[in-house]
Amino acid sequence: MSSSESKVREHPVIVAGGGIGGLAAALAIARQGFRVKVLEQAPEIGEIGAGIQLGPNAFAAFDALGVGPNARARAVYTERLLMMDAVDDSVVGEIPVGDAFRERFGNPYAVIHRADVHKSLLEGVEATSQIEFLTSTRVERVEQDGTSVTVHDQHGIAHRGAALIGADGVKSAVRDALVGDQVRVSGHVVYRAVVEAKDFPEDLRWSAATIWVGPNCHLVHYPMRGGEQYNLVVTFHSREKEVWNVTEGNQAEVESYFNGLCPRARKLIYLPKSWKRWSTADREPIAKWSYGRATLLGDAAHPMLQYLAQGACMAMEDAVTLGEALAAHDGNFEQAFARYERSRVARTARVVLSAREMGRIYHAKDVERLVRNDLWKGRSPERFYDAVEWLYGWRKETCLAA
């Protein structure tokens, strides 16, 4: 090791944010031989939310991070992806995700509790002595010179690192320091809940990630945790001027947005005993994430709406790509960050913009609804697979090809 490399390794790489993206980044960087310090503003290590969906690209990332078996053991493997018309109870589209799907993409499609993704990554973090995790530590200010980055927290403590990864979410303090742009509040509100299997309607206990699409709204449900629970998500276009936040849900509000749906879809909104309410936001895609020895990752780099179920998947892809860039450039952070950025900007921007468009398609009404249904009716599995090849075909081996 050269003297310059020794100097770099005197300081850890700082990761701001201890969520899915932050833990994945910590693992990827540690696997390249660096010490890592994770700064998490929450008082406890954990993850809020309910279920998420995992495309084959997520499992490719899990494997690259060394936690594939952990995540696979906690996932539920559905038989199909199913789109139902919430107005007339008809099938719009159906994609089998069994053997042919796995053969095409090299990995399965699954659903999982968000906390189980976080736990799988955390187990990998806890298995290495190279990663330090600090809670109740919020980034307040960032400084850097030619050889290091210093993060100042709310306690007045300065954390000096060889580099900084901003993985601190939609309201990223690191992004504010580096970029300073505004969050784009979508006006779409998401309610999430977990329902025990015994309380879920028998006629809807499908082994499928199911979406009921309706005018300016949709509902999603699928099994989790071995089928013992069902994740339930409802989304609608708010009548109010929204601010990005997470609050307790209001059952009366949910009921007011789902009139005119078929009985099987509408009965879903009465199942939860409590809801969490997300007023959602993303940001306009940007071409520059990296500034000297600091870069962005996950929602801090490319926050997206939920309509492609790719937020966590993209964050883990980012982490793997960042690790590969560090390996390719022998630990030179500025070169590696530039390579990482080039490899990720167009792909993640495509997901951000595609998610917005998919939300419009899901929420089509009147004649546009009929057009949507005709476009997908009778489509073969192979045509569906071709349409998502760009998204699900990601691999570590080619992640730096851009």
KOLKOL-745150 format. One record per residue (C-alpha): residue number from 1; residue in three letters; x, y, z. Coordinates in Angstrom, 3 decimals, always signed. Layout:
 num residuo        x        y        z
 NUM     ALA        X        Y        Z
...
***
This chain:
 num residuo        x        y        z
   1     MET   +0.000   +0.000   +0.000
   2     SER   +1.339   +3.413   -0.967
   3     SER   +1.696   +6.268   +1.528
   4     SER   -1.243   +8.109   -0.081
   5     GLU   -3.439   +5.001   +0.274
   6     SER   -2.368   +4.651   +3.896
   7     LYS   -3.354   +8.246   +4.555
   8     VAL   -6.788   +7.668   +2.984
   9     ARG   -7.380   +4.615   +5.145
  10     GLU   -6.550   +6.522   +8.346
  11     HIS  -10.071   +7.965   +8.133
  12     PRO  -13.280   +6.020   +7.560
  13     VAL  -15.649   +6.646   +4.711
  14     ILE  -18.670   +8.415   +6.208
  15     VAL  -22.141   +7.279   +5.156
  16     ALA  -24.961   +9.653   +6.086
  17     GLY  -28.103   +7.577   +6.600
  18     GLY  -28.641   +4.138   +8.065
  19     GLY  -31.570   +2.992   +5.938
  20     ILE  -31.490   +0.432   +3.154
  21     GLY  -29.275   +2.566   +0.889
  22     GLY  -26.912   +3.545   +3.679
  23     LEU  -26.399   -0.009   +4.924
  24     ALA  -25.922   -1.278   +1.373
  25     ALA  -23.347   +1.452   +0.738
  26     ALA  -21.531   +0.618   +3.967
  27     LEU  -21.333   -3.053   +2.978
  28     ALA  -20.136   -2.307   -0.549
  29     ILE  -17.424   +0.064   +0.663
  30     ALA  -16.275   -2.235   +3.474
  31     ARG  -15.927   -5.058   +0.943
  32     GLN  -13.295   -2.893   -0.791
  33     GLY  -11.205   -2.754   +2.382
  34     PHE  -12.271   +0.619   +3.797
  35     ARG  -13.474   +1.407   +7.277
  36     VAL  -16.945   +2.954   +7.336
  37     LYS  -18.778   +5.182   +9.795
  38     VAL  -22.578   +5.314   +9.389
  39     LEU  -24.384   +8.357  +10.817
  40     GLU  -28.109   +7.786  +11.422
  41     GLN  -30.337  +10.547  +12.758
  42     ALA  -32.948   +8.206  +14.283
  43     PRO  -32.425   +7.138  +17.905
  44     GLU  -32.627   +3.438  +17.041
  45     ILE  -31.469   +1.248  +14.181
  46     GLY  -34.505   +0.208  +12.186
  47     GLU  -36.802   +0.841   +9.250
  48     ILE  -40.352   +2.150   +9.059
  49     GLY  -42.881   +1.108   +6.436
  50     ALA  -44.544   -2.118   +5.442
  51     GLY  -44.047   -4.338   +2.415
  52     ILE  -41.959   -3.707   -0.672
  53     GLN  -41.504   -5.600   -3.918
  54     LEU  -38.172   -6.965   -5.082
  55     GLY  -37.373   -7.396   -8.749
  56     PRO  -34.605   -9.738   -9.941
  57     ASN  -32.185   -6.795   -9.926
  58     ALA  -32.621   -6.514   -6.147
  59     PHE  -31.507  -10.122   -5.649
  60     ALA  -28.509   -9.558   -7.917
  61     ALA  -27.573   -6.669   -5.619
  62     PHE  -28.151   -8.691   -2.444
  63     ASP  -25.791  -11.365   -3.761
  64     ALA  -23.154   -8.796   -4.685
  65     LEU  -23.354   -7.406   -1.134
  66     GLY  -22.965  -10.852   +0.405
  67     VAL  -26.424  -11.040   +2.002
  68     GLY  -28.362  -12.943   -0.661
  69     PRO  -29.225  -15.943   +1.563
  70     ASN  -30.432  -13.619   +4.369
  71     ALA  -32.897  -11.817   +2.098
  72     ARG  -34.030  -14.917   +0.223
  73     ALA  -34.958  -16.649   +3.468
  74     ARG  -37.312  -13.784   +4.424
  75     ALA  -38.936  -13.138   +1.045
  76     VAL  -42.249  -14.490   -0.230
  77     TYR  -42.136  -15.685   -3.838
  78     THR  -45.341  -14.895   -5.666
  79     GLU  -46.624  -16.769   -8.693
  80     ARG  -47.613  -13.743  -10.743
  81     LEU  -47.999  -10.000  -11.032
  82     LEU  -51.665   -9.164  -11.505
  83     MET  -53.380   -5.956  -12.587
  84     MET  -57.119   -5.696  -11.968
  85     ASP  -59.496   -2.970  -13.120
  86     ALA  -60.940   -1.567   -9.892
  87     VAL  -64.001   -0.238  -11.718
  88     ASP  -65.349   -3.408  -13.364
  89     ASP  -63.356   -6.163  -11.545
  90     SER  -61.775   -7.414  -14.786
  91     VAL  -58.211   -8.652  -15.351
  92     VAL  -56.132   -6.032  -17.191
  93     GLY  -52.817   -7.874  -17.306
  94     GLU  -51.087  -10.870  -15.767
  95     ILE  -47.372  -11.667  -15.713
  96     PRO  -46.250  -15.110  -14.478
  97     VAL  -43.039  -14.872  -12.446
  98     GLY  -42.262  -18.572  -12.067
  99     ASP  -39.614  -20.703  -13.750
 100     ALA  -39.648  -18.956  -17.140
 101     PHE  -39.267  -15.555  -15.483
 102     ARG  -36.394  -16.761  -13.294
 103     GLU  -34.663  -18.334  -16.265
 104     ARG  -34.977  -15.097  -18.247
 105     PHE  -33.658  -12.790  -15.515
 106     GLY  -31.523  -15.127  -13.409
 107     ASN  -33.393  -14.287  -10.198
 108     PRO  -36.929  -14.360   -8.788
 109     TYR  -39.580  -11.723   -8.176
 110     ALA  -40.594  -11.504   -4.543
 111     VAL  -42.313   -9.444   -1.881
 112     ILE  -40.955   -8.770   +1.590
 113     HIS  -41.411   -6.571   +4.621
 114     ARG  -39.210   -3.478   +4.366
 115     ALA  -37.846   -4.165   +7.849
 116     ASP  -36.699   -7.612   +6.685
 117     VAL  -34.649   -6.050   +3.876
 118     HIS  -33.079   -3.705   +6.394
 119     LYS  -32.438   -6.584   +8.823
 120     SER  -30.767   -8.674   +6.121
 121     LEU  -28.387   -5.827   +5.285
 122     LEU  -27.830   -5.034   +8.963
 123     GLU  -26.764   -8.627   +9.610
 124     GLY  -24.097   -8.168   +6.966
 125     VAL  -22.992   -4.908   +8.582
 126     GLU  -22.826   -6.472  +12.038
 127     ALA  -20.749   -9.359  +10.715
 128     THR  -17.840   -7.049   +9.860
 129     SER  -15.678   -5.087  +12.286
 130     GLN  -14.992   -2.441   +9.622
 131     ILE  -18.328   -0.625  +10.037
 132     GLU  -19.192   +1.683  +12.949
 133     PHE  -22.859   +2.708  +13.363
 134     LEU  -23.876   +5.860  +15.250
 135     THR  -27.521   +6.683  +16.011
 136     SER  -29.056  +10.048  +17.036
 137     THR  -26.554  +11.750  +14.729
 138     ARG  -27.930  +14.244  +12.222
 139     VAL  -25.836  +15.915   +9.532
 140     GLU  -25.843  +19.695   +9.965
 141     ARG  -22.916  +20.890   +7.869
 142     VAL  -20.401  +19.457   +5.396
 143     GLU  -16.884  +20.680   +4.631
 144     GLN  -14.141  +19.192   +2.501
 145     ASP  -10.597  +19.833   +1.377
 146     GLY   -8.377  +17.955   -1.033
 147     THR   -7.806  +14.985   +1.266
 148     SER  -10.849  +14.621   +3.529
 149     VAL  -14.470  +15.488   +4.290
 150     THR  -15.737  +16.723   +7.653
 151     VAL  -19.351  +16.280   +8.732
 152     HIS  -20.625  +18.364  +11.649
 153     ASP  -23.601  +16.926  +13.540
 154     GLN  -26.267  +18.537  +15.742
 155     HIS  -24.190  +17.884  +18.864
 156     GLY  -21.307  +19.980  +17.556
 157     ILE  -19.177  +16.893  +16.920
 158     ALA  -16.978  +16.873  +13.795
 159     HIS  -16.661  +13.535  +11.993
 160     ARG  -13.695  +13.473   +9.647
 161     GLY  -13.679  +10.995   +6.836
 162     ALA  -11.832  +10.072   +3.673
 163     ALA  -15.085  +10.593   +1.734
 164     LEU  -18.820  +11.106   +2.267
 165     ILE  -21.780   +9.176   +0.867
 166     GLY  -25.086  +10.998   +1.238
 167     ALA  -27.654   +8.218   +1.640
 168     ASP  -29.969  +10.249   +3.848
 169     GLY  -33.205  +10.024   +1.904
 170     VAL  -35.618  +12.314   +0.101
 171     LYS  -34.953  +15.211   +2.490
 172     SER  -31.195  +14.733   +2.257
 173     ALA  -29.079  +17.169   +4.254
 174     VAL  -26.076  +16.161   +2.160
 175     ARG  -27.929  +16.915   -1.069
 176     ASP  -28.980  +20.272   +0.334
 177     ALA  -25.310  +21.035   +1.036
 178     LEU  -24.092  +19.868   -2.377
 179     VAL  -26.975  +20.694   -4.734
 180     GLY  -29.584  +22.804   -2.945
 181     ASP  -32.572  +21.974   -5.169
 182     GLN  -36.192  +21.531   -4.114
 183     VAL  -38.290  +18.452   -3.429
 184     ARG  -41.139  +17.989   -5.936
 185     VAL  -44.291  +17.144   -3.978
 186     SER  -46.440  +14.916   -6.188
 187     GLY  -49.857  +15.473   -4.639
 188     HIS  -50.245  +11.688   -4.516
 189     VAL  -50.919  +10.290   -1.046
 190     VAL  -50.069   +6.720   -0.039
 191     TYR  -51.637   +4.887   +2.882
 192     ARG  -49.862   +1.736   +4.033
 193     ALA  -50.941   -0.966   +6.469
 194     VAL  -50.282   -4.591   +7.390
 195     VAL  -53.260   -6.923   +7.786
 196     GLU  -53.128  -10.319   +9.483
 197     ALA  -53.898  -13.178   +7.082
 198     LYS  -56.865  -14.339   +9.169
 199     ASP  -58.480  -10.930   +8.629
 200     PHE  -57.817  -10.803   +4.878
 201     PRO  -60.674  -11.829   +2.522
 202     GLU  -60.380  -15.456   +1.454
 203     ASP  -61.279  -14.635   -2.144
 204     LEU  -58.267  -12.260   -2.355
 205     ARG  -55.587  -14.419   -0.721
 206     TRP  -53.731  -14.712   -3.982
 207     SER  -50.067  -15.618   -4.406
 208     ALA  -49.669  -12.494   -6.469
 209     ALA  -48.477   -8.938   -6.186
 210     THR  -51.833   -7.437   -7.093
 211     ILE  -52.743   -3.904   -8.122
 212     TRP  -56.302   -2.656   -8.558
 213     VAL  -56.153   +0.353  -10.874
 214     GLY  -58.836   +3.030  -10.730
 215     PRO  -59.494   +6.647  -11.695
 216     ASN  -56.954   +8.812   -9.813
 217     CYS  -56.311   +5.948   -7.375
 218     HIS  -55.115   +2.398   -6.961
 219     LEU  -54.818   -0.358   -4.325
 220     VAL  -52.047   -2.957   -3.891
 221     HIS  -51.937   -6.140   -1.824
 222     TYR  -49.670   -9.156   -1.489
 223     PRO  -48.646  -11.745   +1.147
 224     MET  -45.637  -11.291   +3.428
 225     ARG  -43.772  -13.212   +6.125
 226     GLY  -44.677  -16.679   +4.979
 227     GLY  -48.242  -15.678   +4.194
 228     GLU  -48.977  -14.756   +7.803
 229     GLN  -49.642  -11.129   +6.871
 230     TYR  -50.764   -9.099   +3.874
 231     ASN  -49.347   -5.783   +2.839
 232     LEU  -52.014   -3.294   +1.831
 233     VAL  -51.310   +0.011   +0.090
 234     VAL  -53.795   +2.530   -1.262
 235     THR  -52.896   +5.619   -3.277
 236     PHE  -54.977   +8.595   -4.358
 237     HIS  -54.623  +12.100   -5.782
 238     SER  -55.129  +14.464   -2.874
 239     ARG  -57.673  +17.281   -2.993
 240     GLU  -55.451  +19.286   -0.630
 241     LYS  -52.148  +21.060   -1.143
 242     GLU  -49.692  +18.503   +0.186
 243     VAL  -46.390  +18.816   +2.022
 244     TRP  -43.932  +15.911   +1.984
 245     ASN  -44.370  +14.077   +5.298
 246     VAL  -45.351  +10.883   +7.075
 247     THR  -48.236  +10.978   +9.564
 248     GLU  -50.864   +8.770  +11.145
 249     GLY  -53.630   +7.874   +8.729
 250     ASN  -57.295   +8.791   +8.858
 251     GLN  -59.816   +6.112   +7.878
 252     ALA  -62.455   +8.657   +6.897
 253     GLU  -60.041  +10.285   +4.450
 254     VAL  -59.305   +6.949   +2.783
 255     GLU  -62.993   +6.116   +2.429
 256     SER  -63.698   +9.476   +0.803
 257     TYR  -61.380   +8.776   -2.152
 258     PHE  -62.549   +5.327   -3.237
 259     ASN  -66.164   +5.754   -4.251
 260     GLY  -67.225   +4.183   -7.533
 261     LEU  -64.991   +1.112   -7.287
 262     CYS  -66.158   -2.485   -7.540
 263     PRO  -67.076   -4.152   -4.202
 264     ARG  -64.022   -6.464   -4.075
 265     ALA  -61.623   -3.534   -4.425
 266     ARG  -63.500   -1.176   -2.135
 267     LYS  -63.764   -3.657   +0.743
 268     LEU  -59.957   -3.595   +1.061
 269     ILE  -59.973   -0.096   +2.548
 270     TYR  -61.936   -1.268   +5.607
 271     LEU  -59.448   -3.977   +6.640
 272     PRO  -56.633   -2.115   +8.474
 273     LYS  -56.895   -1.293  +12.164
 274     SER  -54.454   +1.602  +11.629
 275     TRP  -52.750   +3.313   +8.700
 276     LYS  -49.581   +5.283   +8.043
 277     ARG  -49.984   +8.184   +5.618
 278     TRP  -47.227   +9.249   +3.202
 279     SER  -47.500  +12.428   +1.156
 280     THR  -45.102  +11.447   -1.600
 281     ALA  -42.398  +13.401   -3.394
 282     ASP  -39.571  +12.960   -5.836
 283     ARG  -37.079  +15.368   -7.427
 284     GLU  -36.182  +16.318  -10.949
 285     PRO  -33.324  +14.098  -12.174
 286     ILE  -29.910  +15.756  -12.089
 287     ALA  -26.733  +14.924  -13.998
 288     LYS  -24.244  +15.702  -11.214
 289     TRP  -24.266  +13.857   -7.872
 290     SER  -20.565  +13.989   -6.993
 291     TYR  -18.584  +16.937   -5.660
 292     GLY  -14.957  +16.156   -4.870
 293     ARG  -14.958  +13.517   -2.162
 294     ALA  -18.720  +13.569   -1.608
 295     THR  -21.460  +11.828   -3.590
 296     LEU  -25.132  +10.889   -3.291
 297     LEU  -26.873   +7.512   -3.244
 298     GLY  -30.424   +6.138   -3.223
 299     ASP  -33.264   +8.546   -2.498
 300     ALA  -30.772  +11.330   -1.824
 301     ALA  -29.592  +11.042   -5.436
 302     HIS  -32.803  +10.111   -7.237
 303     PRO  -35.949  +10.029   -5.078
 304     MET  -38.768   +8.415   -7.029
 305     LEU  -42.458   +7.721   -6.762
 306     GLN  -43.459   +4.180   -5.876
 307     TYR  -45.120   +3.177   -9.140
 308     LEU  -42.331   +0.885  -10.382
 309     ALA  -41.528   -0.534   -6.910
 310     GLN  -37.847   +0.258   -7.459
 311     GLY  -36.745   +2.677   -4.725
 312     ALA  -34.927   +0.121   -2.567
 313     CYS  -33.737   -1.796   -5.633
 314     MET  -32.095   +1.298   -7.131
 315     ALA  -30.422   +2.192   -3.835
 316     MET  -28.844   -1.262   -3.618
 317     GLU  -27.773   -1.113   -7.257
 318     ASP  -26.152   +2.252   -6.494
 319     ALA  -24.239   +0.741   -3.599
 320     VAL  -22.902   -2.181   -5.617
 321     THR  -21.905   +0.118   -8.485
 322     LEU  -20.135   +2.457   -6.081
 323     GLY  -18.144   -0.446   -4.677
 324     GLU  -17.204   -1.640   -8.160
 325     ALA  -16.112   +1.874   -9.122
 326     LEU  -13.866   +2.070   -6.047
 327     ALA  -12.314   -1.248   -7.034
 328     ALA  -11.829   -0.155  -10.652
 329     HIS  -10.082   +3.061   -9.602
 330     ASP   -7.977   +1.582   -6.807
 331     GLY   -9.666   +3.602   -4.061
 332     ASN   -9.295   +6.991   -5.781
 333     PHE  -12.512   +8.567   -4.539
 334     GLU  -12.868  +11.408   -7.004
 335     GLN  -12.280   +9.165  -10.015
 336     ALA  -14.490   +6.427   -8.573
 337     PHE  -17.335   +8.833   -7.780
 338     ALA  -17.220  +10.248  -11.305
 339     ARG  -17.359   +6.722  -12.766
 340     TYR  -20.184   +5.735  -10.414
 341     GLU  -22.140   +8.846  -11.428
 342     ARG  -21.677   +8.171  -15.156
 343     SER  -22.867   +4.608  -14.644
 344     ARG  -26.021   +5.521  -12.718
 345     VAL  -27.414   +8.900  -13.797
 346     ALA  -29.242   +7.883  -16.993
 347     ARG  -30.547   +4.598  -15.604
 348     THR  -31.948   +6.077  -12.412
 349     ALA  -33.390   +9.091  -14.248
 350     ARG  -35.211   +6.659  -16.540
 351     VAL  -36.725   +4.968  -13.502
 352     VAL  -37.753   +8.308  -11.932
 353     LEU  -39.475   +9.458  -15.124
 354     SER  -40.963   +6.033  -15.890
 355     ALA  -42.436   +5.836  -12.397
 356     ARG  -44.222   +9.146  -12.936
 357     GLU  -45.626   +7.912  -16.241
 358     MET  -46.674   +4.575  -14.743
 359     GLY  -48.605   +6.452  -12.079
 360     ARG  -50.508   +8.261  -14.821
 361     ILE  -51.261   +4.962  -16.576
 362     TYR  -52.422   +3.248  -13.374
 363     HIS  -54.741   +6.141  -12.578
 364     ALA  -56.247   +6.505  -16.044
 365     LYS  -59.928   +7.343  -16.274
 366     ASP  -62.682   +7.537  -18.893
 367     VAL  -61.499   +6.673  -22.416
 368     GLU  -57.825   +6.594  -21.403
 369     ARG  -58.688   +3.764  -19.001
 370     LEU  -60.155   +1.769  -21.900
 371     VAL  -57.073   +2.398  -24.021
 372     ARG  -54.802   +1.208  -21.187
 373     ASN  -56.805   -1.978  -20.762
 374     ASP  -56.771   -2.726  -24.501
 375     LEU  -53.005   -2.189  -24.688
 376     TRP  -52.283   -4.890  -22.097
 377     LYS  -55.113   -7.313  -22.781
 378     GLY  -53.866  -10.635  -24.152
 379     ARG  -50.186   -9.674  -24.030
 380     SER  -47.942  -12.746  -23.817
 381     PRO  -45.519  -13.249  -20.903
 382     GLU  -42.599  -12.897  -23.324
 383     ARG  -43.771   -9.449  -24.401
 384     PHE  -44.023   -8.373  -20.778
 385     TYR  -40.534   -9.765  -20.109
 386     ASP  -39.132   -7.878  -23.102
 387     ALA  -40.655   -4.650  -21.772
 388     VAL  -38.889   -4.943  -18.409
 389     GLU  -35.563   -6.343  -19.608
 390     TRP  -33.915   -2.916  -19.239
 391     LEU  -34.995   -2.784  -15.607
 392     TYR  -34.653   -6.340  -14.325
 393     GLY  -31.600   -7.363  -16.358
 394     TRP  -29.110   -5.394  -14.233
 395     ARG  -25.961   -7.278  -13.127
 396     LYS  -22.914   -6.399  -11.040
 397     GLU  -20.663   -7.680  -13.804
 398     THR  -21.862   -5.000  -16.242
 399     CYS  -22.821   -2.199  -13.840
 400     LEU  -19.912   +0.036  -14.910
 401     ALA  -20.600   -0.321  -18.622
 402     ALA  -22.392   +3.010  -19.005
***
